Amino acid sequence: MNRSLHTNERKSVFALLRQAVRGDIKDFTSGGIDRAIFLLAVPMVLEMVLESLFAVVDIYFVNQVGPAASTTVILTEASLTILYSVAWGLALGVTALVARRAGEKDFSAASDIAAQAVTLAVGLSILISIAGFIFPKEILGFMGASREVVEGNFQFTRIMLTGNLVIMLLFVNNAVFRGAGDASIAMKALFIANAINIVLDPLLIKGIGPFPRLGVNGAAVATTIGRACGVIYQLYHLFKGRDLIKLTLAKFRFNLSLIRHIIHTSAGGMFQFIIGSCSWIFLARIIAASGQAATSGYGTAIRICIFTILPGWGLANAAATLVGQNLGAGQPERAERSVWRTAFLALCFFALVSLVFFFFGEQLMVFFIQDREAVATGTLCLHILALGYVFFAYGMVISQAFNGAGDTRTPTLINLIVYWLIQIPLAYFLSRYLHPAPLGVYIAIGIAESLQAVISIILFKKGRWKLVKV
């Protein structure tokens, strides 16, 4: 009898997992909260794992080219954080608006939001492409790259910035699917993009077979092609008319009032991430002063962190969708319970990751890079960040809960205080007086992220986010 019971439980779990991956259920305003979290979080966590693979795969192959190449990638990615901030911020607003309309069962209005969001993303990406094509050397130099790195590898920066349209659309389209509760399509789009990137990276970087040997530029080409294929898959589902969100060419008629509404809802999210991104840029510049080995080690460690943080973002995105849909359905208490439960699950995940970082940090670094000084710098980074990782869970999930409710102002103010008024000055001060210098930056990051979590919990408990109208 016990064996039969365990067999049935396993079948139930596998059946639920299949539902999550297929995206069979898109309405999360009823039923068990744990079940809703599972159905949303599984594809969203997998989506974020796949997103993080871009950084990990690229740095793995680029590190084989040499320190100058890895420095180029790291500093270019740091400059791209502004782009990611705009894309993430726009995505936050789009998810909040689509989720609220989905909770109200107004899918025609949700489709209108999706069309105008795509239009806005294209317009913004064109401006960034122009700047990236004309000023790649200046951008790379501003990030602290040496003249040798700039002259030898500026084309990588040009390709990544000029092809930013695929990054913008990948973020915005997936935000539409997440808001509608159709996270499985977002996951599949990232799977396609990553599969192509993983295959093309070594072929184009090393020039295997008939492919040209492009060195570090091959990573930019492979990543852009992979993301472009993911975007094509997304657009196919948005236009084919079989899903909740259905786009037609008529919906792309310029709607100024709706675009203003999207910008108003997203502006806080954009500024929220720009604050954090500018902080990372300043930190990268502080690290760059310590030399190529320190920059390479720090950048590799951060990419390892991103690989583990982004699955946590999957849980946080699930919380945002649950908040948006349940507020739209007039169930604020269910929305709040969903957030606390999701935050606890994220805490368990990050506690496990922190143990891995603390005990196996050096082995992780050695897998990606062989330079001893870089390995030592990166290992120290992983050890310090591991101490504050459990706080990251609550800060991440609750910030996304605010955003899912359309309250992007609160996490923006929190980020402004924590990152600009505390983290940057503290990192600069500590880096001048601690040895090795990067240690001060790592300590500042841990303190700032922990403080952000504490402030977020206090403000979330006040419940003002429940009253936001979008």
C-alpha positions in Angstrom: 0.0 0.0 0.0 2.8 2.4 0.9 4.6 1.6 -2.3 1.4 2.3 -4.3 1.0 5.6 -2.5 4.6 6.7 -3.3 4.1 5.7 -6.9 0.9 7.8 -7.2 2.7 10.8 -5.5 5.6 10.5 -8.0 3.1 10.3 -10.9 1.3 13.4 -9.5 4.5 15.4 -9.3 5.5 14.4 -12.9 2.1 15.3 -14.2 2.3 18.7 -12.5 5.8 19.1 -14.0 4.5 18.3 -17.5 1.7 20.9 -17.0 4.3 23.5 -16.0 6.6 22.9 -18.9 3.7 22.8 -21.4 2.0 25.8 -19.9 -1.4 24.2 -19.8 -2.7 26.5 -17.0 -2.5 30.3 -17.3 -5.0 31.6 -14.7 -3.5 31.6 -11.2 -6.2 33.4 -9.3 -7.7 30.2 -7.8 -6.5 26.9 -6.4 -3.6 26.1 -4.1 -0.9 28.8 -3.8 1.9 26.2 -3.7 0.6 24.6 -6.9 0.3 28.0 -8.6 3.9 28.9 -7.6 5.2 25.5 -8.9 3.4 25.9 -12.2 4.7 29.4 -12.8 8.1 29.0 -11.2 9.3 25.9 -13.0 9.3 27.4 -16.5 10.4 30.8 -15.2 13.3 29.3 -13.3 14.3 27.3 -16.3 14.0 30.5 -18.4 16.3 32.4 -16.1 18.8 29.5 -16.0 18.8 29.5 -19.8 19.3 33.3 -19.8 22.2 33.0 -17.5 23.8 30.4 -19.7 24.6 33.1 -22.3 27.1 34.7 -19.9 28.5 31.4 -18.6 29.0 29.8 -22.0 30.5 33.0 -23.5 33.0 33.5 -20.7 34.0 29.8 -20.8 35.0 29.9 -24.4 36.3 33.5 -24.4 38.6 32.7 -21.4 40.4 30.3 -23.7 41.3 33.1 -26.1 43.1 35.1 -23.4 42.8 37.7 -20.6 42.4 40.6 -23.0 39.4 38.9 -24.7 37.7 38.1 -21.3 38.3 41.6 -20.1 36.6 42.9 -23.3 33.6 40.7 -22.7 33.3 41.6 -19.0 33.6 45.4 -19.6 31.2 45.3 -22.6 28.7 43.4 -20.5 29.1 46.0 -17.8 28.3 48.8 -20.3 25.4 46.7 -21.5 23.9 46.8 -18.1 22.3 50.1 -19.0 20.6 48.4 -21.9 19.6 45.5 -19.7 18.2 48.0 -17.2 16.0 49.6 -19.9 14.9 46.2 -21.1 14.2 44.9 -17.6 12.4 48.0 -16.6 10.2 48.0 -19.7 9.6 44.3 -19.1 8.5 44.9 -15.5 5.9 47.4 -16.6 4.7 45.2 -19.4 4.4 42.2 -17.0 2.4 44.2 -14.5 0.0 45.6 -17.1 -0.5 42.3 -18.9 -0.9 40.4 -15.7 -3.5 42.9 -14.3 -5.5 42.7 -17.6 -5.2 38.9 -17.6 -6.6 38.9 -14.0 -9.5 40.9 -15.3 -9.9 38.5 -18.2 -9.4 41.4 -20.7 -7.1 39.8 -23.2 -7.8 42.2 -26.0 -6.4 45.0 -23.9 -3.5 42.9 -22.9 -2.7 42.3 -26.6 -2.9 46.0 -27.3 -0.3 46.6 -24.5 2.0 43.9 -26.0 1.9 45.4 -29.5 2.7 48.9 -28.3 5.4 47.6 -26.0 7.1 45.9 -28.9 6.9 49.2 -30.9 8.5 51.1 -28.0 11.3 48.5 -27.6 12.2 48.8 -31.3 12.3 52.6 -31.1 14.6 52.5 -28.0 16.9 49.8 -29.5 17.5 51.9 -32.7 18.9 54.8 -30.6 21.2 52.4 -28.7 22.3 50.8 -32.0 23.4 54.1 -33.5 25.4 55.0 -30.4 27.0 51.5 -30.3 28.0 51.5 -33.9 29.6 55.0 -33.8 31.3 55.0 -30.3 32.4 51.4 -29.5 36.0 52.5 -28.7 34.8 55.3 -26.5 32.4 53.1 -24.6 35.0 50.4 -24.0 37.6 53.0 -23.0 35.2 54.6 -20.6 34.7 51.3 -18.8 38.4 51.2 -18.0 39.8 49.1 -20.8 43.5 49.6 -21.7 44.3 51.1 -25.1 45.5 47.6 -26.2 42.2 46.0 -25.3 40.2 48.8 -27.0 42.1 48.7 -30.3 42.2 45.0 -30.5 38.6 44.1 -29.5 36.3 47.1 -30.0 34.4 45.2 -32.7 33.0 42.9 -30.0 31.4 45.9 -28.3 30.1 47.3 -31.6 28.4 44.0 -32.6 26.8 43.6 -29.2 25.5 47.1 -29.0 24.4 47.4 -32.6 22.5 44.1 -32.3 20.8 45.1 -29.1 17.3 44.8 -30.8 17.2 41.1 -30.2 18.0 41.6 -26.5 15.2 44.2 -26.1 12.6 42.1 -27.9 13.6 38.9 -26.0 13.0 40.6 -22.7 9.8 42.4 -23.7 8.2 39.5 -25.5 8.9 37.2 -22.6 7.4 39.8 -20.2 4.2 39.6 -22.2 4.1 35.8 -21.9 4.9 35.9 -18.2 2.2 38.4 -17.5 -0.3 36.2 -19.3 0.8 33.3 -17.2 2.3 31.5 -20.3 5.8 31.2 -19.0 6.5 28.0 -20.9 6.8 29.9 -24.2 9.3 32.3 -22.6 11.3 29.3 -21.4 11.3 27.6 -24.9 12.4 30.8 -26.6 15.5 30.9 -24.3 16.1 27.2 -24.9 16.3 27.8 -28.6 18.5 30.9 -28.3 20.9 29.1 -25.9 21.1 25.9 -28.0 22.2 27.9 -31.0 24.6 30.0 -29.0 26.2 27.0 -27.4 26.8 25.4 -30.8 28.0 28.5 -32.6 30.3 29.8 -29.8 33.2 27.4 -30.2 32.7 27.2 -34.0 33.0 30.9 -34.5 35.5 31.7 -31.8 38.0 28.9 -32.8 37.1 28.7 -36.5 36.2 25.0 -36.5 35.6 23.4 -39.8 34.2 25.7 -42.5 33.5 28.5 -40.0 35.8 31.6 -39.9 38.1 32.1 -36.8 36.6 35.3 -35.3 38.1 35.1 -31.8 36.2 37.1 -29.2 34.0 38.6 -32.0 32.7 35.1 -32.6 31.0 35.1 -29.2 29.2 38.3 -30.1 28.0 36.9 -33.4 26.9 33.6 -31.9 25.0 35.3 -29.1 23.2 37.7 -31.4 22.2 34.9 -33.9 21.0 32.7 -31.0 18.9 35.5 -29.5 17.5 36.4 -32.9 16.2 32.9 -33.4 14.6 33.0 -30.0 12.8 36.3 -30.9 11.5 34.7 -34.2 10.0 31.9 -32.1 8.4 34.4 -29.8 6.9 36.5 -32.6 5.5 33.3 -34.2 3.5 32.5 -31.1 2.4 36.2 -30.7 1.1 36.3 -34.2 -0.3 32.8 -34.8 -3.5 33.6 -32.9 -3.8 30.4 -30.8 -2.7 31.9 -27.4 -4.3 34.3 -25.0 -2.2 37.2 -26.4 -2.9 37.6 -30.1 -1.1 40.3 -32.2 -2.2 41.6 -35.6 -0.7 44.3 -37.7 -3.6 46.5 -36.9 -2.6 46.6 -33.3 0.7 48.2 -34.2 -0.9 51.5 -35.1 0.8 54.1 -33.0 -1.2 54.6 -29.8 0.4 57.5 -28.0 -1.9 57.3 -24.9 -1.1 53.6 -24.4 2.6 54.1 -24.9 2.5 56.9 -22.3 0.8 54.5 -19.9 3.4 51.8 -20.6 6.2 54.3 -20.1 4.6 55.7 -16.9 4.3 52.2 -15.5 7.8 51.1 -16.7 9.7 54.3 -15.9 10.2 53.4 -12.2 11.4 49.9 -13.2 13.8 51.3 -15.8 15.3 53.8 -13.3 15.3 51.1 -10.6 17.6 48.9 -12.7 19.6 51.8 -14.1 20.4 52.7 -10.5 21.7 49.2 -9.9 23.4 49.0 -13.2 25.3 52.3 -12.7 26.4 51.0 -9.4 27.8 47.8 -11.1 29.6 50.0 -13.6 31.3 52.0 -10.9 32.2 48.8 -9.1 33.7 47.4 -12.4 35.8 50.6 -12.8 37.1 50.3 -9.2 38.0 46.7 -9.9 39.6 47.5 -13.2 42.1 49.8 -11.4 43.6 46.6 -9.9 44.5 45.1 -13.3 43.4 42.6 -15.8 43.7 39.6 -13.5 41.4 41.2 -10.9 38.9 42.2 -13.5 38.9 38.8 -15.1 38.5 37.0 -11.8 35.8 39.4 -10.6 33.9 39.2 -13.9 34.0 35.4 -13.9 32.8 35.2 -10.3 29.9 37.6 -11.0 28.9 35.5 -14.0 28.8 32.4 -11.8 26.7 34.4 -9.3 24.4 35.5 -12.2 24.0 31.8 -13.1 22.6 31.2 -9.6 20.8 34.5 -9.1 18.7 34.2 -12.3 16.9 31.1 -11.2 16.0 33.1 -8.1 14.7 35.7 -10.5 12.5 33.0 -11.9 10.9 32.6 -8.5 10.7 36.4 -8.2 9.0 36.7 -11.6 6.5 34.1 -10.5 5.7 36.2 -7.5 5.2 39.3 -9.8 2.7 37.4 -12.0 0.8 36.1 -9.0 0.6 39.5 -7.5 -0.6 41.1 -10.8 -3.2 38.5 -11.6 -4.6 38.3 -8.1 -4.8 42.1 -7.7 -6.6 42.2 -11.0 -9.0 39.5 -9.7 -9.6 41.5 -6.5 -7.7 39.1 -4.2 -5.0 41.2 -2.5 -4.6 38.8 0.5 -4.0 35.8 -1.8 -1.4 38.0 -3.6 0.4 38.7 -0.3 0.4 35.0 0.8 1.9 34.1 -2.6 4.8 36.5 -2.1 5.7 35.3 1.4 5.6 31.6 0.3 7.7 32.3 -2.8 10.3 34.3 -0.8 10.7 31.3 1.6 11.3 28.9 -1.3 13.8 31.3 -2.7 15.5 31.5 0.7 15.9 27.7 0.7 17.4 27.8 -2.7 19.9 30.6 -2.0 21.0 28.9 1.3 22.0 25.8 -0.7 23.9 28.0 -3.3 25.7 29.8 -0.5 27.1 26.5 0.8 28.3 25.5 -2.6 30.0 28.9 -3.1 31.7 28.7 0.3 33.0 25.2 0.1 33.5 24.8 -3.7 34.2 28.4 -4.8 37.7 27.7 -6.0 36.8 24.6 -8.0 34.1 26.7 -9.7 36.6 29.4 -10.6 39.2 26.9 -11.9 36.6 25.4 -14.2 36.3 28.7 -16.0 39.7 30.3 -15.8 43.3 29.1 -15.2 45.1 32.4 -14.2 46.1 31.9 -10.5 45.6 35.5 -9.5 42.2 35.7 -11.2 41.1 32.5 -9.6 42.1 33.8 -6.1 40.3 37.1 -6.7 37.2 35.4 -8.0 37.2 32.8 -5.2 37.3 35.6 -2.6 34.4 37.2 -4.3 32.3 34.0 -4.1 33.2 33.5 -0.4 32.2 37.0 0.6 28.9 37.0 -1.4 28.0 33.6 0.0 27.7 35.1 3.5 24.9 37.4 2.4 23.2 35.2 -0.2 20.2 34.2 2.0 19.2 37.9 2.3 19.2 38.2 -1.5 16.1 35.9 -1.7 13.8 38.2 0.2 15.1 41.4 -1.4 14.7 39.9 -4.9 11.2 38.4 -4.5 9.7 41.3 -2.6 11.1 43.9 -5.1 9.5 42.0 -7.9 6.3 41.7 -5.9 6.2 45.5 -5.7 6.8 45.7 -9.5 4.1 43.1 -10.2 1.7 45.3 -8.4 2.7 48.2 -10.5 4.4 50.0 -7.6 7.8 50.5 -9.2 8.4 53.7 -7.2 9.1 51.9 -3.9 11.9 49.5 -5.1 13.4 52.4 -7.1 13.8 54.5 -4.0 15.2 51.6 -2.1 17.8 51.0 -4.8 18.7 54.7 -4.9 19.5 54.7 -1.2 21.1 51.3 -0.9 23.2 51.3 -4.1 24.2 55.0 -4.7 24.2 56.4 -1.2 25.7 53.3 0.6 27.2 50.7 -1.8 29.3 52.9 -4.1 30.9 55.2 -1.4 31.5 52.2 0.9 33.1 50.2 -2.0 35.4 53.1 -2.9 36.4 53.7 0.7 37.0 50.1 1.6 38.9 49.4 -1.6 41.4 52.1 -0.7 42.2 50.7 2.7 41.8 46.9 2.4 44.2 44.4 0.7 43.6 43.0 -1.8 41.6 46.1 -3.0 38.7 44.1 -4.6 37.9 42.8 -1.1 36.3 46.2 -0.2 34.0 46.0 -3.2 32.9 42.5 -2.3 32.1 43.5 1.3 30.1 46.5 0.1 28.1 44.4 -2.3 27.1 42.0 0.5 26.2 44.7 3.0 24.1 46.6 0.4 22.2 43.6 -0.8 21.4 42.6 2.8 20.2 46.0 3.7 18.0 46.1 0.6 16.3 43.0 1.8 15.6 44.3 5.3 14.1 47.6 4.0 12.0 45.8 1.4 10.4 43.5 4.0 9.5 46.4 6.3 7.8 48.4 3.5 6.1 45.4 2.0 4.4 44.7 5.4 2.8 48.1 5.3 0.6 46.9 2.4 0.4 50.1 0.4 1.3 48.2 -2.8 -2.2 46.6 -2.6 -3.8 50.0 -3.5 -1.8 50.8 -6.7 -3.9 51.2 -9.8 -2.5 50.3 -13.2 
